[in-house]
Amino acid sequence: MVAIVTVLFAFPLGFFVKNRLAAYVAYIAIFGYSFTFQTLYLLRSWVGDNTAAFSADPDKVPLDYLAVTAGIYLIGFGLITLGHRVGAKRRNRTAVDLDAAR
């Protein structure tokens, strides 16, 4: 779920929002909500004896889950930065002066 949210929102936020900090904060809010919902969904599944996301041992810290979600989180920030650069180039493009060709 967080991967889908990152793909759907990170680049467009960077592209359309002029203020990069505002785009970062919006992404943090969207990611936080989807991460919480995803964790709840996976935890409910784990309680029902599904160990696909988390280990069967409740005392083991799920570092693999942390690594994957942190990697997706960082990719989202990279997509925002890329979108901001592409959007800034598009906004700062100058028009061609056709009168100078005469």
N, C-alpha and C positions, 0 to 999 in steps of 0.2 A: 504494500500500500504506500509506504513512504517513497519507494522508487517511482511509482506512478505519479504521485504528487510532485516529486522533484522534476520529472520530465514535463509534466503539464504546466507547472507554475514558475520554475526557476528562470528559464531563459526569457519568457515573456515579461516577467517582473523586471529583469534587468534591461530589457529592450524598451519597454513602454514607460517606466518610471524614471524621470530625469534624475532624481536624487537617489544615488546608489545606497546610501544609508537607509532610506525609507524602504527600498527594495529588499535590503537585507533583513530589516525588522519584520516586514510583511512575510518574508519566507520563513523566518524563525517562528512566527505565530502559526502559519499554515502547517509547517513541519511538526511543531509541537503538538498541535491538535491531532494530526494524523498518526504521529508516533504513539501518542497515548491510546488512541483507538486501536491501532495495530497491536500494541502490547496487550491490551485487554482481550482482544480477540484471540491472540496466541496463548495467553494465560488460561483462558477458559478452555481452550482445546487441550492444553497441557494437563489441567485438572481432570479432564476426561480421558487420561492415559494416552495422549498423543505426544510422542517425544520427538517430533520432526523439528521443532524450533528450539526446544530447551531439553537439556539432559534429564533423565529420569531421576537423578539424584538431586533432591531439593537443596542440598548444602553446596553444590557446585555452582560457582559464579558463571553466568552465561557470557563469557568473554567473546565467543564467536558471534553471538547476536549483537553485542556492543560494537565489535569491529565492523560488521557489515553495515549496520545503521549509521555508524560514524563515517564510514567511507561514502555512503550515499549522501549524508549531510554535507560533507566537504565538496562532493561533486556538484551539489546544488549551489554552493557559494561560487564555485568556478563557473557554472553556467550563468549565474547572475552577472558576474564580472564580464564574461564574454558577451552576453546580451547587452550590457551597458556600453561596451566598446563599440559594438556594431551599431547600436542605436545612436550613439554620439556621432559616429562617422556619418550616419544617414542624416542626422539633424544639422550637422555643420557643413554639409555639402553645399557648394556655391553653384549658382546657376551659370550657365554659359552665356557670355556676353556676345550676342550675335551682331551688335552694331560695330564691334571692333574689327569684324571681318571685311568691312567695306574698304 
